[in-house]
Amino acid sequence: MRIKICGIRDPLQGQAIADNGATALGFICVESSPRYVTLEQIQLVVAKLPSHIDKIGVFANANPTEIAFIANNSALTGVQLHGNESPEFCKQVREILPGIEIIKALRIRNVEDLDNTATFTDYVDTLLLDAYHPQQLGGTGQTLDWNILEEFKPGRPWFLAGGLTPDNIASALNKVKPNGIDLSSGVEKAPADKDLDKVAKLFEQLTVRSC
Ligand SMILES: O=C(O)c1ccccc1N[C@@H]1O[C@H](COP(=O)(O)O)[C@@H](O)[C@H]1O
């Protein structure tokens, strides 16, 4: 299973989280977020990471040219589109960035929102399901209704996100079978300041489950 830890800013924290077993790290390229990182900060973190770690830039309603500039100049392996991007927009980004993983994040309120994920299947590599919050795009710490995800089998691999923590990850994975998990605020002391003890606890929980 893929394990993505999002909202990384500090190079040493990024390195430690990769050493713990994360398969992907995420960088918030959304200026309004308290976890926002500049291109230069991403470059400093990426420089310390082994090549097998996926490096994902998180954008929301950004310009495709800006997305491509940041992706190409910081060796990102993927971009996560976390705003109100349309399937057509995802297709455009995929054409501009061939070879880069396109992840479409969708904020799920109900079964209708879940059904809507099918409209993205042909235009993205991966889906990511996050909780819906009326004012915030992401990093809210809110969980979505895992009950409606029990039978969710989209035509693409998918990440479960939204309010996951070392304390609730076992319950989540008992109900839901995603291809990956994505955590941000559940493993931090303050926005973009990751709590390495919580990260270690997360991996302990995941190890116990796999035994
Ligand atoms: O983390 C942010 O500040 C953020 C801002 C704008 C878009 C997405 C953002 N984060 C993403 O939110 C989810 C879930 O976060 P959490 O675990 O509930 O804190 C995750 O995919 C982040 O990439």
The ligand as an SDF file (V2000), in Angstrom:
LIG
                    3D

 23 24  0  0  0  0  0  0  0  0999 V2000
   -2.8920   20.7340    3.8360 O   0  0  0  0  0  0  0  0  0  0  0  0
   -3.3310   21.7880    3.3450 C   0  0  0  0  0  0  0  0  0  0  0  0
   -3.1860   22.8610    3.9230 O   0  0  0  0  0  0  0  0  0  0  0  0
   -4.0450   21.7400    2.0210 C   0  0  0  0  0  0  0  0  0  0  0  0
   -4.3970   22.9400    1.4230 C   0  0  0  0  0  0  0  0  0  0  0  0
   -5.0440   22.9540    0.2040 C   0  0  0  0  0  0  0  0  0  0  0  0
   -5.3380   21.7540   -0.4300 C   0  0  0  0  0  0  0  0  0  0  0  0
   -4.9990   20.5480    0.1630 C   0  0  0  0  0  0  0  0  0  0  0  0
   -4.3630   20.5220    1.3870 C   0  0  0  0  0  0  0  0  0  0  0  0
   -4.0160   19.3400    2.0130 N   0  0  0  0  0  0  0  0  0  0  0  0
   -4.4880   18.0430    1.6510 C   0  0  0  0  0  0  0  0  0  0  0  0
   -5.6010   17.6860    2.4530 O   0  0  0  0  0  0  0  0  0  0  0  0
   -5.6650   16.2690    2.5690 C   0  0  0  0  0  0  0  0  0  0  0  0
   -6.0960   15.8160    3.9460 C   0  0  0  0  0  0  0  0  0  0  0  0
   -5.4420   16.4680    4.9700 O   0  0  0  0  0  0  0  0  0  0  0  0
   -5.6790   16.0420    6.5180 P   0  0  0  0  0  0  0  0  0  0  0  0
   -4.9970   14.7070    6.7080 O   0  0  0  0  0  0  0  0  0  0  0  0
   -7.1490   15.9700    6.7690 O   0  0  0  0  0  0  0  0  0  0  0  0
   -5.0040   17.0980    7.3140 O   0  0  0  0  0  0  0  0  0  0  0  0
   -4.3120   15.7510    2.1340 C   0  0  0  0  0  0  0  0  0  0  0  0
   -4.4820   15.1100    0.8820 O   0  0  0  0  0  0  0  0  0  0  0  0
   -3.4660   16.9590    1.9100 C   0  0  0  0  0  0  0  0  0  0  0  0
   -2.6770   16.7880    0.7660 O   0  0  0  0  0  0  0  0  0  0  0  0
  1  2  2  0
  2  3  1  0
  2  4  1  0
  4  5  1  0
  4  9  2  0
  5  6  2  0
  6  7  1  0
  7  8  2  0
  8  9  1  0
  9 10  1  0
 10 11  1  0
 11 12  1  0
 11 22  1  0
 12 13  1  0
 13 14  1  0
 13 20  1  0
 14 15  1  0
 15 16  1  0
 16 17  2  0
 16 18  1  0
 16 19  1  0
 20 21  1  0
 20 22  1  0
 22 23  1  0
M  END
$$$$
